């Protein structure tokens, strides 16, 4: 089994990103060790 922990470092979120359902911008450090679901959808 291949271990991926620490194999690829993701860049932090852009400083001007808009957030929904949170009172402050998030960082990758805030999310470390948590299950994260990304939901991408487009308004047409």
Secondary structure, 3 states (H helix, E strand, C coil): CCCCCCCCCCCCCCCCCCCCCCCCCCCHHHHCCCCCCCCCCCCC
